[in-house]
């Protein structure tokens, strides 16, 4: 599903936006986030140099996090889908949140992790560093996958 969404964004924004802007936008979108941004940046799609793609995707993925952590509870009282994953985070709090965000699987990432942290009442000064480190971990994993594994196939 991620690959299909990435392909849609690349095809529909490719003619009117710079490659860097495309990966920045993709990195801010729930579900796709940094995983999708780095996948789009890799050789299989936009072929943005790794050294340029990583910071763009990290910043794009980080931008929504403070807003989610600070304001989401005022907007949503409950998010059942996200709360179904609360045990994974609640048990280990900081480390659980970091790994939840950092392991790039469907349904994980900065958006969902921030939402769960806010709903569980994890303080901003504990949640934000955990989400940030999770994004960095996800960027490492996705860089290896996008530029080495998948990039090796399409090179």
Biotite code that builds the C-alpha atoms (Angstrom):
import biotite.structure as struc

atoms = struc.array([
    struc.Atom([0.000, 0.000, 0.000], chain_id="A", res_id=1, res_name="UNK", atom_name="CA", element="C"),
    struc.Atom([2.812, 2.416, 0.878], chain_id="A", res_id=2, res_name="UNK", atom_name="CA", element="C"),
    struc.Atom([4.477, 1.868, -2.480], chain_id="A", res_id=3, res_name="UNK", atom_name="CA", element="C"),
    struc.Atom([1.205, 2.507, -4.321], chain_id="A", res_id=4, res_name="UNK", atom_name="CA", element="C"),
    struc.Atom([0.605, 5.768, -2.442], chain_id="A", res_id=5, res_name="UNK", atom_name="CA", element="C"),
    struc.Atom([4.189, 6.881, -3.013], chain_id="A", res_id=6, res_name="UNK", atom_name="CA", element="C"),
    struc.Atom([3.869, 6.121, -6.708], chain_id="A", res_id=7, res_name="UNK", atom_name="CA", element="C"),
    struc.Atom([0.631, 8.150, -6.868], chain_id="A", res_id=8, res_name="UNK", atom_name="CA", element="C"),
    struc.Atom([2.267, 11.196, -5.257], chain_id="A", res_id=9, res_name="UNK", atom_name="CA", element="C"),
    struc.Atom([5.364, 10.944, -7.444], chain_id="A", res_id=10, res_name="UNK", atom_name="CA", element="C"),
    struc.Atom([3.261, 10.694, -10.615], chain_id="A", res_id=11, res_name="UNK", atom_name="CA", element="C"),
    struc.Atom([0.826, 13.451, -9.671], chain_id="A", res_id=12, res_name="UNK", atom_name="CA", element="C"),
    struc.Atom([3.313, 15.936, -8.236], chain_id="A", res_id=13, res_name="UNK", atom_name="CA", element="C"),
    struc.Atom([6.297, 15.019, -10.405], chain_id="A", res_id=14, res_name="UNK", atom_name="CA", element="C"),
    struc.Atom([5.539, 17.433, -13.224], chain_id="A", res_id=15, res_name="UNK", atom_name="CA", element="C"),
    struc.Atom([4.769, 20.441, -11.050], chain_id="A", res_id=16, res_name="UNK", atom_name="CA", element="C"),
    struc.Atom([6.979, 20.178, -7.962], chain_id="A", res_id=17, res_name="UNK", atom_name="CA", element="C"),
    struc.Atom([10.663, 19.709, -7.218], chain_id="A", res_id=18, res_name="UNK", atom_name="CA", element="C"),
    struc.Atom([11.750, 16.237, -6.108], chain_id="A", res_id=19, res_name="UNK", atom_name="CA", element="C"),
    struc.Atom([12.723, 17.606, -2.700], chain_id="A", res_id=20, res_name="UNK", atom_name="CA", element="C"),
    struc.Atom([9.292, 19.150, -2.189], chain_id="A", res_id=21, res_name="UNK", atom_name="CA", element="C"),
    struc.Atom([7.612, 15.868, -3.133], chain_id="A", res_id=22, res_name="UNK", atom_name="CA", element="C"),
    struc.Atom([9.567, 13.864, -0.554], chain_id="A", res_id=23, res_name="UNK", atom_name="CA", element="C"),
    struc.Atom([9.022, 16.617, 2.038], chain_id="A", res_id=24, res_name="UNK", atom_name="CA", element="C"),
    struc.Atom([5.234, 16.493, 1.512], chain_id="A", res_id=25, res_name="UNK", atom_name="CA", element="C"),
    struc.Atom([5.139, 12.693, 1.522], chain_id="A", res_id=26, res_name="UNK", atom_name="CA", element="C"),
    struc.Atom([7.087, 12.644, 4.820], chain_id="A", res_id=27, res_name="UNK", atom_name="CA", element="C"),
    struc.Atom([4.424, 14.822, 6.474], chain_id="A", res_id=28, res_name="UNK", atom_name="CA", element="C"),
    struc.Atom([1.461, 12.653, 5.430], chain_id="A", res_id=29, res_name="UNK", atom_name="CA", element="C"),
    struc.Atom([0.028, 10.130, 7.886], chain_id="A", res_id=30, res_name="UNK", atom_name="CA", element="C"),
    struc.Atom([0.541, 6.502, 6.875], chain_id="A", res_id=31, res_name="UNK", atom_name="CA", element="C"),
    struc.Atom([3.385, 7.402, 4.472], chain_id="A", res_id=32, res_name="UNK", atom_name="CA", element="C"),
    struc.Atom([5.534, 9.580, 6.732], chain_id="A", res_id=33, res_name="UNK", atom_name="CA", element="C"),
    struc.Atom([9.321, 9.203, 6.602], chain_id="A", res_id=34, res_name="UNK", atom_name="CA", element="C"),
    struc.Atom([9.042, 5.644, 5.254], chain_id="A", res_id=35, res_name="UNK", atom_name="CA", element="C"),
    struc.Atom([7.218, 6.872, 2.181], chain_id="A", res_id=36, res_name="UNK", atom_name="CA", element="C"),
    struc.Atom([9.449, 9.917, 1.768], chain_id="A", res_id=37, res_name="UNK", atom_name="CA", element="C"),
    struc.Atom([12.641, 7.887, 1.722], chain_id="A", res_id=38, res_name="UNK", atom_name="CA", element="C"),
    struc.Atom([11.072, 5.270, -0.522], chain_id="A", res_id=39, res_name="UNK", atom_name="CA", element="C"),
    struc.Atom([10.083, 8.030, -2.966], chain_id="A", res_id=40, res_name="UNK", atom_name="CA", element="C"),
    struc.Atom([13.559, 9.569, -2.707], chain_id="A", res_id=41, res_name="UNK", atom_name="CA", element="C"),
    struc.Atom([15.341, 6.318, -3.529], chain_id="A", res_id=42, res_name="UNK", atom_name="CA", element="C"),
    struc.Atom([16.523, 5.109, -6.928], chain_id="A", res_id=43, res_name="UNK", atom_name="CA", element="C"),
    struc.Atom([13.245, 3.306, -7.628], chain_id="A", res_id=44, res_name="UNK", atom_name="CA", element="C"),
    struc.Atom([11.350, 6.626, -7.878], chain_id="A", res_id=45, res_name="UNK", atom_name="CA", element="C"),
    struc.Atom([12.950, 10.093, -7.701], chain_id="A", res_id=46, res_name="UNK", atom_name="CA", element="C"),
    struc.Atom([16.626, 9.230, -7.227], chain_id="A", res_id=47, res_name="UNK", atom_name="CA", element="C"),
    struc.Atom([17.314, 12.084, -4.791], chain_id="A", res_id=48, res_name="UNK", atom_name="CA", element="C"),
    struc.Atom([20.817, 11.772, -3.320], chain_id="A", res_id=49, res_name="UNK", atom_name="CA", element="C"),
    struc.Atom([20.732, 10.113, 0.085], chain_id="A", res_id=50, res_name="UNK", atom_name="CA", element="C"),
    struc.Atom([22.562, 12.966, 1.821], chain_id="A", res_id=51, res_name="UNK", atom_name="CA", element="C"),
    struc.Atom([19.870, 15.381, 0.633], chain_id="A", res_id=52, res_name="UNK", atom_name="CA", element="C"),
    struc.Atom([16.846, 13.104, 1.152], chain_id="A", res_id=53, res_name="UNK", atom_name="CA", element="C"),
    struc.Atom([17.473, 12.091, 4.770], chain_id="A", res_id=54, res_name="UNK", atom_name="CA", element="C"),
    struc.Atom([17.300, 15.580, 6.372], chain_id="A", res_id=55, res_name="UNK", atom_name="CA", element="C"),
    struc.Atom([14.354, 16.622, 4.184], chain_id="A", res_id=56, res_name="UNK", atom_name="CA", element="C"),
    struc.Atom([12.370, 13.543, 5.181], chain_id="A", res_id=57, res_name="UNK", atom_name="CA", element="C"),
    struc.Atom([13.282, 13.845, 8.867], chain_id="A", res_id=58, res_name="UNK", atom_name="CA", element="C"),
    struc.Atom([12.206, 17.509, 8.976], chain_id="A", res_id=59, res_name="UNK", atom_name="CA", element="C"),
    struc.Atom([9.026, 16.749, 7.034], chain_id="A", res_id=60, res_name="UNK", atom_name="CA", element="C"),
    struc.Atom([8.160, 13.934, 9.438], chain_id="A", res_id=61, res_name="UNK", atom_name="CA", element="C"),
    struc.Atom([8.971, 16.047, 12.517], chain_id="A", res_id=62, res_name="UNK", atom_name="CA", element="C"),
    struc.Atom([6.875, 19.102, 11.603], chain_id="A", res_id=63, res_name="UNK", atom_name="CA", element="C"),
    struc.Atom([3.473, 17.644, 12.599], chain_id="A", res_id=64, res_name="UNK", atom_name="CA", element="C"),
    struc.Atom([4.745, 16.027, 15.831], chain_id="A", res_id=65, res_name="UNK", atom_name="CA", element="C"),
    struc.Atom([4.605, 19.049, 18.212], chain_id="A", res_id=66, res_name="UNK", atom_name="CA", element="C"),
    struc.Atom([1.114, 19.932, 16.980], chain_id="A", res_id=67, res_name="UNK", atom_name="CA", element="C"),
    struc.Atom([-0.095, 16.384, 17.488], chain_id="A", res_id=68, res_name="UNK", atom_name="CA", element="C"),
    struc.Atom([1.470, 16.099, 20.942], chain_id="A", res_id=69, res_name="UNK", atom_name="CA", element="C"),
    struc.Atom([0.184, 19.479, 22.121], chain_id="A", res_id=70, res_name="UNK", atom_name="CA", element="C"),
    struc.Atom([-3.230, 19.780, 20.473], chain_id="A", res_id=71, res_name="UNK", atom_name="CA", element="C"),
    struc.Atom([-4.621, 16.427, 19.456], chain_id="A", res_id=72, res_name="UNK", atom_name="CA", element="C"),
    struc.Atom([-6.487, 15.789, 22.704], chain_id="A", res_id=73, res_name="UNK", atom_name="CA", element="C"),
    struc.Atom([-8.358, 19.042, 22.218], chain_id="A", res_id=74, res_name="UNK", atom_name="CA", element="C"),
    struc.Atom([-9.392, 17.931, 18.733], chain_id="A", res_id=75, res_name="UNK", atom_name="CA", element="C"),
    struc.Atom([-10.073, 14.230, 19.391], chain_id="A", res_id=76, res_name="UNK", atom_name="CA", element="C"),
    struc.Atom([-11.278, 12.741, 22.657], chain_id="A", res_id=77, res_name="UNK", atom_name="CA", element="C"),
    struc.Atom([-10.529, 9.197, 21.573], chain_id="A", res_id=78, res_name="UNK", atom_name="CA", element="C"),
    struc.Atom([-8.994, 7.372, 18.675], chain_id="A", res_id=79, res_name="UNK", atom_name="CA", element="C"),
    struc.Atom([-9.904, 3.686, 18.958], chain_id="A", res_id=80, res_name="UNK", atom_name="CA", element="C"),
    struc.Atom([-7.596, 2.382, 16.256], chain_id="A", res_id=81, res_name="UNK", atom_name="CA", element="C"),
    struc.Atom([-4.563, 4.048, 17.806], chain_id="A", res_id=82, res_name="UNK", atom_name="CA", element="C"),
    struc.Atom([-5.526, 3.043, 21.334], chain_id="A", res_id=83, res_name="UNK", atom_name="CA", element="C"),
    struc.Atom([-5.614, -0.612, 20.305], chain_id="A", res_id=84, res_name="UNK", atom_name="CA", element="C"),
    struc.Atom([-1.818, -0.352, 20.173], chain_id="A", res_id=85, res_name="UNK", atom_name="CA", element="C"),
    struc.Atom([-1.396, 1.404, 23.515], chain_id="A", res_id=86, res_name="UNK", atom_name="CA", element="C"),
    struc.Atom([-0.078, -1.635, 25.405], chain_id="A", res_id=87, res_name="UNK", atom_name="CA", element="C"),
    struc.Atom([3.038, -1.640, 23.211], chain_id="A", res_id=88, res_name="UNK", atom_name="CA", element="C"),
    struc.Atom([3.847, 1.902, 24.309], chain_id="A", res_id=89, res_name="UNK", atom_name="CA", element="C"),
    struc.Atom([2.339, 2.038, 27.780], chain_id="A", res_id=90, res_name="UNK", atom_name="CA", element="C"),
    struc.Atom([4.446, -0.835, 29.088], chain_id="A", res_id=91, res_name="UNK", atom_name="CA", element="C"),
    struc.Atom([7.841, 0.719, 28.308], chain_id="A", res_id=92, res_name="UNK", atom_name="CA", element="C"),
    struc.Atom([6.748, 4.356, 27.751], chain_id="A", res_id=93, res_name="UNK", atom_name="CA", element="C"),
    struc.Atom([9.868, 6.127, 26.328], chain_id="A", res_id=94, res_name="UNK", atom_name="CA", element="C"),
    struc.Atom([11.460, 3.014, 24.771], chain_id="A", res_id=95, res_name="UNK", atom_name="CA", element="C"),
    struc.Atom([8.127, 1.607, 23.676], chain_id="A", res_id=96, res_name="UNK", atom_name="CA", element="C"),
    struc.Atom([7.267, 4.892, 21.959], chain_id="A", res_id=97, res_name="UNK", atom_name="CA", element="C"),
    struc.Atom([10.724, 5.125, 20.352], chain_id="A", res_id=98, res_name="UNK", atom_name="CA", element="C"),
    struc.Atom([10.490, 1.600, 18.937], chain_id="A", res_id=99, res_name="UNK", atom_name="CA", element="C"),
    struc.Atom([6.863, 2.027, 17.883], chain_id="A", res_id=100, res_name="UNK", atom_name="CA", element="C"),
    struc.Atom([7.821, 5.076, 15.818], chain_id="A", res_id=101, res_name="UNK", atom_name="CA", element="C"),
    struc.Atom([11.192, 3.701, 14.729], chain_id="A", res_id=102, res_name="UNK", atom_name="CA", element="C"),
    struc.Atom([10.176, 0.309, 13.362], chain_id="A", res_id=103, res_name="UNK", atom_name="CA", element="C"),
    struc.Atom([8.761, 1.194, 9.920], chain_id="A", res_id=104, res_name="UNK", atom_name="CA", element="C"),
    struc.Atom([5.693, -1.029, 9.720], chain_id="A", res_id=105, res_name="UNK", atom_name="CA", element="C"),
    struc.Atom([2.168, -0.177, 8.581], chain_id="A", res_id=106, res_name="UNK", atom_name="CA", element="C"),
    struc.Atom([0.240, 1.516, 11.387], chain_id="A", res_id=107, res_name="UNK", atom_name="CA", element="C"),
    struc.Atom([3.355, 2.732, 13.170], chain_id="A", res_id=108, res_name="UNK", atom_name="CA", element="C"),
    struc.Atom([5.208, 6.010, 12.869], chain_id="A", res_id=109, res_name="UNK", atom_name="CA", element="C"),
    struc.Atom([5.351, 9.528, 14.227], chain_id="A", res_id=110, res_name="UNK", atom_name="CA", element="C"),
    struc.Atom([1.665, 10.351, 13.689], chain_id="A", res_id=111, res_name="UNK", atom_name="CA", element="C"),
    struc.Atom([0.262, 7.295, 15.434], chain_id="A", res_id=112, res_name="UNK", atom_name="CA", element="C"),
    struc.Atom([2.977, 7.288, 18.097], chain_id="A", res_id=113, res_name="UNK", atom_name="CA", element="C"),
    struc.Atom([2.357, 10.960, 18.896], chain_id="A", res_id=114, res_name="UNK", atom_name="CA", element="C"),
    struc.Atom([-1.385, 10.394, 19.027], chain_id="A", res_id=115, res_name="UNK", atom_name="CA", element="C"),
    struc.Atom([-1.017, 7.477, 21.433], chain_id="A", res_id=116, res_name="UNK", atom_name="CA", element="C"),
    struc.Atom([1.480, 9.409, 23.576], chain_id="A", res_id=117, res_name="UNK", atom_name="CA", element="C"),
    struc.Atom([-0.914, 12.364, 23.824], chain_id="A", res_id=118, res_name="UNK", atom_name="CA", element="C"),
    struc.Atom([-3.882, 10.145, 24.675], chain_id="A", res_id=119, res_name="UNK", atom_name="CA", element="C"),
    struc.Atom([-1.871, 8.251, 27.294], chain_id="A", res_id=120, res_name="UNK", atom_name="CA", element="C"),
    struc.Atom([-0.798, 11.534, 28.854], chain_id="A", res_id=121, res_name="UNK", atom_name="CA", element="C"),
    struc.Atom([2.931, 11.012, 28.276], chain_id="A", res_id=122, res_name="UNK", atom_name="CA", element="C"),
    struc.Atom([4.522, 14.393, 28.921], chain_id="A", res_id=123, res_name="UNK", atom_name="CA", element="C"),
    struc.Atom([5.767, 16.359, 25.912], chain_id="A", res_id=124, res_name="UNK", atom_name="CA", element="C"),
    struc.Atom([9.362, 16.493, 27.187], chain_id="A", res_id=125, res_name="UNK", atom_name="CA", element="C"),
    struc.Atom([9.433, 12.692, 27.304], chain_id="A", res_id=126, res_name="UNK", atom_name="CA", element="C"),
    struc.Atom([7.335, 12.001, 24.190], chain_id="A", res_id=127, res_name="UNK", atom_name="CA", element="C"),
    struc.Atom([9.003, 14.425, 21.777], chain_id="A", res_id=128, res_name="UNK", atom_name="CA", element="C"),
    struc.Atom([12.550, 13.023, 22.218], chain_id="A", res_id=129, res_name="UNK", atom_name="CA", element="C"),
    struc.Atom([11.216, 9.454, 21.930], chain_id="A", res_id=130, res_name="UNK", atom_name="CA", element="C"),
    struc.Atom([9.346, 10.293, 18.708], chain_id="A", res_id=131, res_name="UNK", atom_name="CA", element="C"),
    struc.Atom([12.360, 12.188, 17.348], chain_id="A", res_id=132, res_name="UNK", atom_name="CA", element="C"),
    struc.Atom([14.723, 9.278, 18.039], chain_id="A", res_id=133, res_name="UNK", atom_name="CA", element="C"),
    struc.Atom([12.130, 6.913, 16.552], chain_id="A", res_id=134, res_name="UNK", atom_name="CA", element="C"),
    struc.Atom([12.087, 9.009, 13.379], chain_id="A", res_id=135, res_name="UNK", atom_name="CA", element="C"),
    struc.Atom([15.883, 8.857, 13.245], chain_id="A", res_id=136, res_name="UNK", atom_name="CA", element="C"),
    struc.Atom([15.783, 5.062, 13.674], chain_id="A", res_id=137, res_name="UNK", atom_name="CA", element="C"),
    struc.Atom([13.126, 4.760, 10.953], chain_id="A", res_id=138, res_name="UNK", atom_name="CA", element="C"),
    struc.Atom([15.202, 6.991, 8.674], chain_id="A", res_id=139, res_name="UNK", atom_name="CA", element="C"),
    struc.Atom([18.203, 4.690, 9.107], chain_id="A", res_id=140, res_name="UNK", atom_name="CA", element="C"),
    struc.Atom([16.161, 1.544, 8.425], chain_id="A", res_id=141, res_name="UNK", atom_name="CA", element="C"),
    struc.Atom([14.359, 3.050, 5.440], chain_id="A", res_id=142, res_name="UNK", atom_name="CA", element="C"),
    struc.Atom([17.561, 4.523, 3.999], chain_id="A", res_id=143, res_name="UNK", atom_name="CA", element="C"),
    struc.Atom([19.166, 1.098, 4.038], chain_id="A", res_id=144, res_name="UNK", atom_name="CA", element="C"),
    struc.Atom([16.067, -0.451, 2.446], chain_id="A", res_id=145, res_name="UNK", atom_name="CA", element="C"),
    struc.Atom([15.438, 2.311, -0.116], chain_id="A", res_id=146, res_name="UNK", atom_name="CA", element="C"),
    struc.Atom([19.004, 2.972, -1.237], chain_id="A", res_id=147, res_name="UNK", atom_name="CA", element="C"),
    struc.Atom([20.633, -0.418, -0.757], chain_id="A", res_id=148, res_name="UNK", atom_name="CA", element="C"),
    struc.Atom([18.091, -3.211, -1.008], chain_id="A", res_id=149, res_name="UNK", atom_name="CA", element="C"),
    struc.Atom([15.434, -1.704, -3.311], chain_id="A", res_id=150, res_name="UNK", atom_name="CA", element="C"),
    struc.Atom([17.939, 0.660, -4.929], chain_id="A", res_id=151, res_name="UNK", atom_name="CA", element="C"),
    struc.Atom([20.156, -2.301, -5.764], chain_id="A", res_id=152, res_name="UNK", atom_name="CA", element="C"),
    struc.Atom([17.299, -3.947, -7.599], chain_id="A", res_id=153, res_name="UNK", atom_name="CA", element="C"),
    struc.Atom([16.516, -0.875, -9.722], chain_id="A", res_id=154, res_name="UNK", atom_name="CA", element="C"),
    struc.Atom([20.059, 0.389, -10.241], chain_id="A", res_id=155, res_name="UNK", atom_name="CA", element="C"),
])
